[in-house]
């Protein structure tokens, strides 16, 4: 068997077991995470040459160069059997390790995620900023994919997604969906957001706002009339706003408060629900009072 066929066999076994993740590390047998628990798989222990061969066969020259520069690299890959994964490759003790997150071949719907109707209502807005907040691993990427899918199926719009990497694949429906991978199709989120304004977008979904420049570019897009959804890796609405504000020096924070107060539509707060292994949501829609408070408060909670 080829290296890729070996990987496909491991991933097929994991998919059949309804696993969420697969780990390939030197000196260990492949492991898969099933319902939160890590389980050993019936495959041989991996050598340094094994994981290096997998890496070389998965990455192109540009990706391998960036991996060598930084010591880690995230990408998305498709395999035989309708299997798609997000792959996080990283170095440990001089060797290569890989973590595979299995992605459903079907884009999830808001209904399948049990998202409240208010989330679907936000998809109908013509402009504004919507923050999807939740801790790392809470499913924000899945929620953004479901939002894009809902708009795609219900509105005639030009949707641009900015992702690192591209995970779920959308098929054009009522909308046209262009998916841009940061690091491959554009150098950064900020550059992609600014370029999007020349691409006649109706809706932009950005995987993250990584710095002050990116936040400003997102606000520029909203003020130009776009509907922008973005993920924020925090646990609550106040935390989401403070996360954005703290990317700016104190002298500029009031200006950013004023801009946010003018465009923020809602904060969708989500977390993993251990009871049903799904996602629970709370939608906090911005009121006129919230906007006044956001403009008027300079310190403390938003």
N, C-alpha and C positions, 0 to 999 in steps of 0.2 A: 504494500500500500504506500501511496505517496504521503508526504507530511500533511497536506491539506485533507486527504481522505481520512487520516488518523484523527485530525481535529474534528472533522465532520462527524465521525463515528462517536466521539466524546460528546459533542453538542447534541446529536440526535438522541443519545441515551438520556442526557439531561432534560431535553425537551419532552421526551416521553414520560419522564418522572415529574413533569411540571415544576422543574427547578427554575429559580430566578437567576442564579449566577453559577459560573464555573471558574475554578481557580487552578492554574497550572504553575507549579513552582518546582524548582530543582530539588531533587532528593525526596520528593513526595509523590504519591499517586495523585491523579486528578481528583479534585473534590467538587461537589455540587451542593448548592444551598437549596434545601427543600423546606418550605414553610418555616423559614428562619433558622433551620439547623443545618450545619455543615456535615455532609455525608461522604465517605470514601467511595470511589468508583472502581469498578473492576477493570482497571487498565494498569499497565506497568508504571513503575516509578520513572520520573523524568530526569534526564541527565542535563548538564549544561548545554550539550550539543542539541538536545531535543528542543528545548525552549528557544534557543537561538535559531534553529532551522524554522520553527513555526513563525518567529518574528520576521525572518528574511522573506518567507513565502507570503506573508500577509501584507507587508509594507512595500510601497514603491520607493524609489531612490530618495525623493524629497522627504517622505515621512521618516525613512531611516536616518537621514541626515539630522532632522530635527530631534529624533529620539536620542541620537548620540550626543547632540549638543546639550539637551536638557535632562536626560536621564529618565524621562517619562514622555508618553505620548498617548492621546486618546483618539480613536477613530471608530468608524462603523464599517462592518463587513457583512456581506451576504454569502451564504453557503448553500450547497445543494440541499434539497428537501424543504425549501421555503423557510430556511432558518436565517435570521438576521440578528446581529449582536452589536452592542457597543463594546469595544475592546480597549482596556486600559493596560498598556505595556509599561513596565517600569524596571529599573535595575535594583537588585538587592545583593549585597556582598559580591558585586562584580558580575553577577549572573542576570539573566532575563527572567522575569515573572510576568504572567498575563492574567488579567481578570476579565471574564466575559459576562456581560449582562445580556440575557436573552430578551429580545424585543418581539412582541407579538407581531405576526405578519399582517395583522389587521389593525388599522388605526382605531383606537377605542372611541366610543361615542360618549357624550356627556351622560347619557342615560345609563350606559354600562358602568360608569364610575359612580352612579347615584349622586351626581352633582345636582345641587338645588336649581330650580327654575331660574333663579336670579342670575346664574352664570350664563344660561342661554340668552337671557335678556340683555346682558352686557354685549353679547355677540352682535346684537342688532344696532348698537350705537354707531353713529357715523364718525365720531372723533372722540378723543379723550385718552387718558392713560389708565390702564388697569394693572395693578401689581398682584402677582400670584406669589404669596408668601408661605414659606414652610421650611423646616429644617432639611439639611442634606438627606437625601434618600426618601423623602416624603411623597415623591411622585409628581413634582412640579412639571417635569418634561412631559409626562403622560397627560397631565391636565392641559398644557399648552397644545399638545397634539390634538386632543379632543376638541378644544376650542376652534382650532384651525379647521378640523373636519366638519364641525357644525356650520361654520361660516361657508365653507366650500360647498356644502350640500343645500344651503338655504339662501344664499345671497349671490348676486352677480357682482363679483368684486375681484380686484387684483390683490392677492395675498402674497407677501414676501416673508419667509421665515429665515431667521439668522440663527444658526446653530453651531455648536462645537461639541461633538460632530453631529451630522444629520442622522437621526435615529429612525423615526417612523417615516415611511414614504407615502406621500399623498398623490392621488390621481386626480387630475383636473375634472371638476364636476360643473356646477353652476359657476364656480369661480375658476380663475387661473391661479395656480399655486406654484410659485418659484421658491425653491429651497436652496439657500446659500450656506456653504460650510465655511466658518471662520477658520483661517489658516490655510484653506485650500482655494476657495473662490474669492475671498477677500482677506486682507491682512488683519483686520480687527473689527470688533463690533462698531466702534465709532466711525470708521471709514465706511463700513457697510450701511450704517444708518444714514450717513450723509449722502452716499450714493443712491440710496433708495428714494430720496426726494426727487431724483431725476428719472425715476423708473415708473412714475404714475401709480403709486400704491394707494390702495384704500385701507388695507390692514397690514400692520407689521407685527410679527411675533419675534421678540429677541430673547435668546436664552438667558442672558444676564446683562446687567449694566455694571461693567467691571471697574470703571473709574469715572472721575468728574467729567472728562471729555465725552464719554459714552452717555452719561446722564443728560448732559446738555444737548447732545445730538438727538436723543429720544424726545426731549422736550421740544426741540426745534421741529421734529416730525409731527408731533401732536399739534403744536401751534400752527403748523401748515395745513391742518385739516385731516390728519390721519388718525386712525384708531390703533393704538399701540398697546400690546400686551407684553409683559416681561416678568421673569421670575426673580425673586429675591430670597436668598437663603437665610431667613430669620424666622422667628417663631410667632410673631404677632404683627398687628397693624402698626402699632407705635414703633416697634422695632424696624419695620420696613421703611417707614419715613425717616427715622433716625439714621438708618443704614445709608440712605441716599444723601441726606444732609451732611453726614460726617465725611463724605468724600471731598467736601469743599472746605477751604479755610473759613474761619469764623466770620471774616469780613464779608464773605459772599453768601453766607447761609440764609440771611433774610431775603435776599434776592431770589434764591432758589425756593424758599418757602412760598414766596408770592407766586412764582411760576407754577409750582405744584398745586397751590390752592386754586389756580385758574383752570387746570386741566385734569386733575385727578378725578376719576369716575368712581372707582371702588378699589378695595383691597380684598382679595380672595385668600383667606387663611386656610391652610390645609394641614392635615397630619395623618400619619398612618393610624388606622383603627385596628388594634389587636383583636377586637371582638370578632370582626368579619374578614380580617386580612385585606381590607380595602382602604379607602381614603375617606376621611370625614372632612366636611367643609363648613366654613362660616363666611358669609359674604357681608362685608361692611361697606355699604354704599355711602358716598360722600354727600352730605347735606349742606345747605347754605350756612348753617351754624358751624359745621366742621371747617368750611372754607374760611370763615371769619376767624375761628380759633387758630387755624394754621398760619394765617397771615399775622396774627397778633401775638403769638407766643414766640419768644426768642430763646428761651431756655427751658429745660425740663421736658416733660412729656408733651408729645404733639396732641 
